[in-house]
């Protein structure tokens, strides 16, 4: 096989590999972006779950005070939960 033909084959193969590398880099970048998006969504869902769990605690506490028990204790506990939620929101905003 003449030298020029071998060189042309090497150049063609190099171009193929270069194109595959570019395609792979693009796919990797896309996968990383999707990964970051999903991690962010997981964080958001975790915060929503935490807030809902706090609401459940408040509802359970309210049910435990039904029947005319100590309302001021209930108000204190609710205010405590609200402060915890506000602190959580402040931390999330930082």
C-alpha positions as CSV (number, residue, x, y, z in Angstrom):
1,X,0.0,0.0,0.0
2,X,1.5,3.3,-1.0
3,X,2.5,5.8,1.6
4,X,-0.1,8.4,0.6
5,X,-3.0,5.9,0.9
6,X,-1.9,4.9,4.3
7,X,-1.6,8.5,5.4
8,X,-5.1,9.2,4.0
9,X,-6.5,6.3,6.0
10,X,-4.8,7.5,9.1
11,X,-6.2,11.0,8.6
12,X,-9.7,9.6,7.9
13,X,-9.6,7.4,11.1
14,X,-8.3,10.4,13.1
15,X,-11.3,12.5,11.9
16,X,-13.7,9.6,12.8
17,X,-12.2,9.4,16.3
18,X,-12.3,13.2,16.7
19,X,-15.9,13.2,15.8
20,X,-16.7,10.4,18.2
21,X,-14.8,12.3,20.9
22,X,-16.9,15.4,20.3
23,X,-20.1,13.4,20.4
24,X,-19.1,11.7,23.6
25,X,-18.2,15.1,25.2
26,X,-21.5,16.5,24.2
27,X,-23.3,13.5,25.6
28,X,-21.3,13.7,28.8
29,X,-22.1,17.4,29.2
30,X,-25.8,16.7,28.7
31,X,-25.7,13.9,31.2
32,X,-24.0,16.1,33.8
33,X,-26.6,18.8,33.3
34,X,-29.4,16.3,33.7
35,X,-27.7,14.9,36.8
36,X,-27.4,18.4,38.4
37,X,-31.1,19.1,37.5
38,X,-32.2,15.8,39.2
39,X,-30.0,16.6,42.3
40,X,-31.7,20.0,42.6
41,X,-35.1,18.4,42.3
42,X,-34.2,15.9,45.0
43,X,-33.2,18.7,47.3
44,X,-36.5,20.6,46.6
45,X,-38.5,17.4,47.3
46,X,-36.6,16.8,50.5
47,X,-37.5,20.3,51.7
48,X,-41.1,19.8,50.8
49,X,-41.2,16.6,52.7
50,X,-39.6,18.3,55.7
51,X,-42.2,21.0,55.6
52,X,-45.1,18.5,55.3
53,X,-43.7,16.5,58.2
54,X,-43.7,19.7,60.3
55,X,-47.3,20.3,59.3
56,X,-48.2,16.8,60.3
57,X,-46.6,17.3,63.7
58,X,-48.7,20.5,64.1
59,X,-51.9,18.7,63.1
60,X,-51.2,15.8,65.5
61,X,-50.4,18.3,68.3
62,X,-53.7,20.2,67.5
63,X,-55.6,16.9,67.7
64,X,-54.1,16.1,71.0
65,X,-55.3,19.4,72.4
66,X,-58.9,18.9,71.3
67,X,-61.4,18.8,74.0
68,X,-60.5,22.0,75.7
69,X,-57.0,21.2,77.0
70,X,-54.3,23.9,77.5
71,X,-54.6,26.2,74.5
72,X,-51.7,28.4,75.5
73,X,-49.4,25.3,75.4
74,X,-50.7,24.6,71.9
75,X,-50.0,28.2,70.8
76,X,-46.5,28.0,72.1
77,X,-45.8,24.8,70.3
78,X,-47.2,26.1,67.1
79,X,-45.1,29.2,67.4
80,X,-42.1,27.0,68.0
81,X,-42.8,25.1,64.8
82,X,-43.3,28.3,62.9
83,X,-39.9,29.6,64.1
84,X,-38.3,26.3,63.1
85,X,-39.9,26.5,59.6
86,X,-38.8,30.2,59.3
87,X,-35.2,29.3,60.3
88,X,-35.2,26.5,57.7
89,X,-36.5,28.9,55.0
90,X,-33.8,31.4,56.0
91,X,-31.1,28.8,55.7
92,X,-32.4,27.7,52.3
93,X,-32.3,31.3,51.1
94,X,-28.6,31.7,52.1
